[in-house]
Amino acid sequence: MKILKTIGWVLLAILVLLLIASFILPKDIHVERTLSIDAPKNMVFNVVNDLKTHETWNPWKVNDPTMVYEYPGETKGVGAKYTWTSDNSGTGSYEFVEADAGNSLSSKVTFDGQGEGSGKLQFEEADGKTKTVWSFDSKMPWPMNLMGPFMKGSLNKAFDQGLEGLSDFVMKRKESKEYNGYKVNTVDLPEMHFVMNRQEVSFPDIQQFYVNNLGALFGKVQKAGVEMSEDRMPSGLFFKWMPEQGSTDMAAAIPIKEAATIKGATTYTIPAKKALQIDYYGDYNATENAHNAMADYMNDYGLLQDSPVIEEYVTDPSTEKDPGKWLTKITYYFSE
């Protein structure tokens, strides 16, 4: 009985100490971890800004095979959001609520039935690298704040893992130059000359515009005795893309060897300069992902686009019936 009484007093003393500690320990939790990533600041920011990349480096998703993300709307920028369900981590949501382009992203994390937290990722150029700071703030009600030190330790470990995963993802992108499954190549292009017909065309009418013009332009080139370029194929030149109007300022174009004057057609010369190229294989109407990949690459490196954008239709669909084998070279000129 004496032993039981002693144990009882010990347990009571522990309980009293825990109660005292619960009044002393802070209810606010702040976690902050830092890692330098050997990549441009814009690149690191853009990776984090795309919620779909989080599935590859977010430590909770990486460590929990039962966790499933769903995206109810946009996946980039302020308002972008995902929800999660998990056998191990319950349900909740993550949403970007504030952004300073290239510098920081603030988020709201909601744990269904368990409260909210505020997250922030900050990016700063330092010694040619990107100092990346990941922080999180939340409140734990009394007496759950007793678990604060343990939770903080767990979050520190998770954030360290997440930043390492983010670094791995960014470095793979930097080294491979692969975006959306498309490799972006930097090329030095020579001066190029085109015979073209340029006008504003609605998106649904682009293919018919080619049908109406490429054959006619080819005939004019032959009639004028002008030599076509030996290493270039019929192309679309896009001077302005106007999604608001549902149209584009573009030209159907035939490449020629040297600048020439051709009756009934416009000639156009692009000087020699650097450009980015993607080899796209597939139907001509499904190049959007390749163009988005090019835009992401240019954003990562802070490149400014020079017009026109060129789609060069390398494969003749009259001889190759499989659209999956149609090669289109997509070219973006740029300035730094």
C-alpha positions, 0 to 999 in steps of 0.5 A: 500500500505504501508503494501505491501511495508513493506512486500516487503522490509522484503521479499527482506531482507530475500532473501538477508540474504539467499543469504549471508548465501548461500555463508557462509554455507559450501557446504560439508556435513559430518554426523557421528553417533555411537552406541555400539552393544553387539556382536563380531566385526566379526558378525557386520561386516559380517551382514553389508557386506551382502547387502541383510541384508540391507533390514531389517535395512536400514532406507530408505528401512524400512520407504519406502514401495515403495522402491525396491532393485535389485542386479545385481551381488555379494551381499558381499564384494568389488564390491557388489551392489544394485540399488533402485527405489522408488516413494518417494526417486527416483532411485540410487545405493549403492556399496561397494568400499573398505573393511578392513575385520572385521574393515571397509566398504566404499561405494559409493552412487549414486543418479541418477541425483543428484550427489554422496556421500561416506559412511563408516561403521567402527567397533572397539572392545570396552569393549566387544562390537562393537563400530559401526561408520556410516559416510557419506560425500557429496557435495551440490552445491550453492545455494542448500547448504542452505538446508545443515543444514536441510539435516544433521539433517534428516540424523542424525535421519536416521542414528540413526534409522539405527544403532538401526535396525542393532543392533536389527538384529545382536542381533537376530542372536546372540541369535537365532544362526539362519543363512539362516533359519538353527539353528547352535548347538554346540555339544560335540562329542565322539570319532567316528570310520568309515570304508570308501573308500576315493578318489577325486570325481567330484561334479556330481559323488558324488551320484553315488560314494555313490551308488558304495561304501556304500553297498559294505562297509556295506557288508565288515563290516558284513563279518568281523563280526564288529559291526556297531555304534548303534547311527550313520548312513552312512555318507559322510566325506569331507576332502577338497572341491575344487570348482576350480577343480569341485571336492572334496576329500571325503569318503563314510563311515560306522560308526562302534562301535570300531576301527577295521581292515577290509580287503579291506577297510580303517578305520578312527577315529575322536577323541572326540572334539567340533563341530557345527551341523545343522539339514538339511531337504531336498534333498541331492543335495541341502545342499549348503545353510546349508553349507553356513550358517555354514560358516557364523557362523564360520566367525562371531565367528572367528572359524577355521574349522577342517576336515573332514566335515560330512554329516550323512544321518539319513533318509533312502530314501527307506522308506521315499519317501518325500525328504522334510523329509530327515534329514541330520546332517551336522557336522563341527569340529572347533578350536578357 
